[in-house]
Amino acid sequence: MQSHSIGSNPHTEFTGKTILTWKLTFLCLLFVIFSSGAKLLRAQAIGGGQIQGTISDPAGSGVAGATVEAAQQDSGLHRTVTSSADGGYNLPDLPVGPYQLKVSGTGFSSYQQSGIVIEVGNNLRIDVKLQVGGVTQTVQVDAAASMVQTEDQSISQVIDRQRTIDLPLNGRQATQLILLTGAATTAPNGDLVGTKNYPSSAALSVAGGQATNINYLMDGTDNNDAFTNVNLPFPFPDALQEFSVQTSGLSAQYGLHPGAVVNIVTRSGTNGFHGSNCGSDLRHNFVTSIVAKSAFGGEPMERALLSGWQIAPIVTVTTGIPFTPLSGTDKSLTGVNNDRPNLVGRPYQHSAGPKIWLNPSAFASDGPGTYGNLRPYSLYGPHYTDLDGAVTEFVPLHEPAQLEARAECFNCLNHTNFMNPGATLSTSTFGVITAANPPRILQLSLKIDL
């Protein structure tokens, strides 16, 4: 006779292995989640800066328990920490911008310093010596903090917002500003930048490194084109706060590429209203929507037919989208997509028909060594008019269930909205509209909410 114990039961053994597998899988997921969180924290630190230092008394001993507060003057952000037993403090992950530092401790006068500017990747050290006195007394220091980096040996240069706005940029491509750093130059293109990359990708060399050895970061996250290890698009100058180019002895936190780090920070909001207007925006853009629900009383038949309806239209009316005509040549010797034609007459030719948008005789090819006199985004395509809508009927079923019948309509008026014309002068479709937005689209749906 053959007997089986519970431990030798094949089904029980399989169940035990399954439970063990699920436990190991769960532990692996936790590891991935916490690793991702660590990378997120690292990204936040890379995308900003930090202030650290030591709080001491007049004799040079560390002051424990002192309150250290950094306040960003543009946005009103406040970050507060308490000094450690040896008087040390650290304010990490500070967004770029001007700051004011305040320090207070029991038995000491308050300390306040302004003129502190955090730039991307900055690690400022500000040591504070408190004076004995009451908390109502304040020592005010109106001096800029030292920008000398003592925590690493790398060489870094920051291209700030003022230079981004004031300096000329061909095609509004901020990647050109990398060349302002002393060790940067253009690199042999080879097959690094081509038709499979973004138009703003560039092959650059920093400190003699290869074009594929630059690590591009934007707001602390990866901004590298994985196809050829060049840059992904930079923000437009209007959205760019600043960026730094760092090389020679990079910190281990950057990893990836050893040649250099281009660290980009985009603009963020402040307490004051601000904005800008550029040549690549719409002149007029009107969009409105409303959601209306019906609620009728009266007879049961009237309530059944007229109640429970919801109407949600969206009306859009805009002027044409701006575009930049191109010559389709490389007479400037900077790339085929850089040259623009010369404008020698009236550009628009609407009278020839709705599909003939530009007058080819009003454009001439640019001369050798020039870009053409036509400004980027200076021409506009056809205007856009659209009406979208949704009609929904809610039918009560057995409580709490209800039936939702929905009809949606896109381009309800079936209005022809032409797209921009061909924009390359050297082609036969220059100035001709060859495509339009989709015609009317209808869709129906039924859903039961339980």
Backbone hydrogen bonds, N-H to C=O, Kabsch-Sander energy under -0.5 kcal/mol:
donor,donor_aa,acceptor,acceptor_aa,energy
8,S,5,S,-0.7
9,N,5,S,-0.5
9,N,6,I,-1.2
13,E,9,N,-2.6
14,F,10,P,-2.3
15,T,11,H,-2.1
16,G,12,T,-2.1
17,K,13,E,-2.1
18,T,14,F,-2.2
19,I,15,T,-2.4
20,L,16,G,-2.2
21,T,17,K,-2.5
22,W,18,T,-2.5
23,K,19,I,-2.3
24,L,20,L,-2.4
25,T,21,T,-2.5
26,F,22,W,-2.5
27,L,23,K,-2.2
28,C,24,L,-2.2
29,L,25,T,-2.3
30,L,26,F,-2.2
31,F,27,L,-2.1
32,V,28,C,-2.4
33,I,29,L,-2.6
34,F,30,L,-2.6
35,S,31,F,-2.3
36,S,32,V,-2.6
37,G,33,I,-2.2
38,A,34,F,-2.0
39,K,35,S,-2.2
40,L,36,S,-2.3
41,L,37,G,-2.3
42,R,38,A,-2.3
43,A,39,K,-2.5
44,Q,40,L,-2.2
45,A,41,L,-2.0
46,I,42,R,-2.4
47,G,43,A,-2.1
48,G,45,A,-1.0
49,G,94,L,-2.1
50,Q,122,N,-1.7
51,I,91,L,-1.8
52,Q,124,L,-2.4
53,G,89,Y,-1.7
55,I,87,G,-3.0
56,S,54,T,-0.6
56,S,128,V,-2.6
57,D,61,S,-2.3
60,G,57,D,-2.2
63,V,55,I,-3.0
64,A,62,G,-0.7
65,G,83,S,-1.8
66,A,63,V,-0.6
67,T,104,S,-2.8
68,V,66,A,-0.6
68,V,81,V,-2.9
69,E,102,K,-3.1
70,A,79,R,-2.8
71,A,100,Q,-2.5
72,Q,77,L,-2.7
73,Q,98,P,-2.0
74,D,98,P,-0.5
76,G,72,Q,-1.8
79,R,70,A,-2.4
81,V,68,V,-2.6
83,S,66,A,-2.5
84,S,88,G,-2.8
87,G,84,S,-1.8
89,Y,53,G,-2.1
91,L,51,I,-3.4
94,L,49,G,-3.2
97,G,118,I,-2.2
99,Y,116,I,-3.8
100,Q,71,A,-1.9
101,L,113,Q,-3.1
102,K,69,E,-2.9
103,V,111,Y,-2.8
104,S,67,T,-2.1
108,F,105,G,-2.0
109,S,131,Q,-3.2
110,S,137,Q,-2.7
111,Y,103,V,-3.1
112,Q,139,V,-2.7
113,Q,101,L,-2.9
114,S,141,V,-2.2
116,I,99,Y,-1.5
118,I,97,G,-2.8
118,I,116,I,-0.5
119,E,117,V,-0.6
121,G,48,G,-3.2
122,N,119,E,-2.5
124,L,50,Q,-2.3
126,I,52,Q,-2.6
126,I,124,L,-0.5
128,V,54,T,-2.1
130,L,56,S,-2.8
130,L,128,V,-0.6
133,G,107,G,-1.5
137,Q,134,G,-1.4
139,V,110,S,-3.3
140,Q,138,T,-0.7
141,V,112,Q,-2.9
143,A,114,S,-0.9
143,A,141,V,-0.8
145,A,115,G,-0.7
150,T,123,N,-0.5
150,T,148,V,-0.7
155,I,247,T,-3.2
157,Q,245,V,-1.6
159,I,243,F,-3.4
160,D,158,V,-0.8
164,T,160,D,-1.6
165,I,161,R,-2.0
166,D,162,Q,-2.5
167,L,163,R,-2.1
171,G,169,L,-0.6
172,R,169,L,-1.3
173,Q,170,N,-0.8
174,A,172,R,-0.8
176,Q,173,Q,-1.4
177,L,174,A,-1.6
178,I,175,T,-1.4
179,L,176,Q,-1.2
180,L,177,L,-1.6
181,T,178,I,-1.5
184,A,181,T,-1.8
185,T,205,S,-2.4
187,A,203,A,-2.4
192,L,189,N,-2.5
194,G,192,L,-0.5
197,N,194,G,-1.4
201,S,198,Y,-1.9
204,L,202,A,-0.8
205,S,185,T,-3.2
207,A,183,A,-2.6
208,G,183,A,-0.6
209,G,206,V,-1.7
213,N,210,Q,-1.8
214,I,211,A,-0.5
215,N,260,A,-2.9
216,Y,214,I,-0.7
217,L,262,V,-2.8
218,M,221,T,-2.6
219,D,264,I,-3.2
221,T,218,M,-1.6
223,N,216,Y,-2.5
225,D,230,V,-3.5
226,A,224,N,-0.8
228,T,225,D,-0.6
229,N,225,D,-2.4
230,V,225,D,-0.6
231,N,202,A,-0.6
232,L,223,N,-2.4
239,A,236,F,-1.7
240,L,236,F,-0.7
240,L,237,P,-0.8
241,Q,239,A,-0.5
241,Q,265,V,-2.2
242,E,265,V,-1.6
243,F,159,I,-1.6
244,S,263,N,-1.9
245,V,157,Q,-2.5
246,Q,244,S,-0.5
246,Q,261,V,-2.7
247,T,155,I,-2.6
248,S,259,G,-0.6
254,Y,251,S,-1.5
255,G,251,S,-0.7
257,H,255,G,-1.2
259,G,213,N,-1.2
260,A,213,N,-1.5
261,V,246,Q,-2.6
262,V,215,N,-2.3
263,N,244,S,-2.4
263,N,261,V,-0.7
264,I,217,L,-3.1
264,I,262,V,-0.7
265,V,242,E,-2.5
267,R,239,A,-2.4
271,N,74,D,-2.2
281,D,278,C,-1.0
286,F,317,V,-3.0
287,V,285,N,-0.6
288,T,315,V,-2.3
290,I,313,P,-1.4
292,A,311,I,-2.9
294,S,309,W,-2.6
303,R,299,E,-2.5
304,A,300,P,-2.4
305,L,301,M,-1.9
306,L,302,E,-2.5
307,S,303,R,-1.9
308,G,294,S,-1.1
309,W,306,L,-0.5
310,Q,392,T,-2.5
311,I,292,A,-2.9
312,A,390,A,-2.4
314,I,388,D,-3.1
315,V,288,T,-2.7
316,T,386,D,-2.6
317,V,286,F,-2.9
318,T,384,Y,-2.6
319,T,284,H,-2.4
321,I,382,P,-0.5
323,F,379,L,-2.5
326,L,423,A,-3.4
327,S,339,D,-2.2
328,G,339,D,-0.5
333,L,330,D,-0.9
338,N,335,G,-1.5
339,D,329,T,-0.6
339,D,335,G,-0.7
340,R,371,Y,-3.2
342,N,364,A,-3.5
344,V,342,N,-0.6
344,V,362,A,-2.9
345,G,362,A,-1.1
349,Q,357,W,-2.0
352,A,349,Q,-1.0
353,G,350,H,-1.7
356,I,353,G,-0.9
357,W,355,K,-0.9
357,W,431,G,-2.4
358,L,431,G,-1.6
359,N,347,P,-3.1
362,A,359,N,-2.1
363,F,360,P,-1.7
364,A,342,N,-2.3
369,G,331,K,-2.7
370,T,367,G,-1.7
374,L,341,P,-1.2
378,S,375,R,-1.1
379,L,323,F,-1.4
381,G,321,I,-1.6
384,Y,318,T,-2.4
386,D,316,T,-2.6
388,D,314,I,-2.6
389,G,409,C,-2.5
390,A,312,A,-0.7
391,V,407,A,-2.8
392,T,310,Q,-2.9
393,E,405,A,-2.8
394,F,308,G,-2.3
395,V,393,E,-0.6
395,V,403,L,-3.2
397,L,401,A,-2.2
401,A,398,H,-2.4
402,Q,449,D,-1.9
403,L,395,V,-3.3
404,E,447,K,-3.7
405,A,393,E,-2.6
405,A,403,L,-0.6
406,R,404,E,-0.5
406,R,445,S,-2.7
407,A,391,V,-2.6
408,E,443,Q,-2.8
409,C,389,G,-2.9
410,F,441,I,-2.8
412,C,387,L,-3.1
414,N,411,N,-2.1
417,N,415,H,-0.7
418,F,416,T,-0.7
419,M,435,A,-2.2
422,G,429,T,-0.7
422,G,432,V,-1.9
425,L,326,L,-3.2
425,L,423,A,-0.6
426,S,327,S,-0.5
427,T,424,T,-1.8
430,F,427,T,-1.1
431,G,422,G,-3.0
432,V,429,T,-2.0
433,I,355,K,-3.2
434,T,432,V,-0.6
437,N,417,N,-3.1
441,I,410,F,-2.4
443,Q,408,E,-2.1
445,S,406,R,-2.3
447,K,404,E,-2.0
449,D,402,Q,-2.8
449,D,447,K,-0.6
450,L,448,I,-0.6
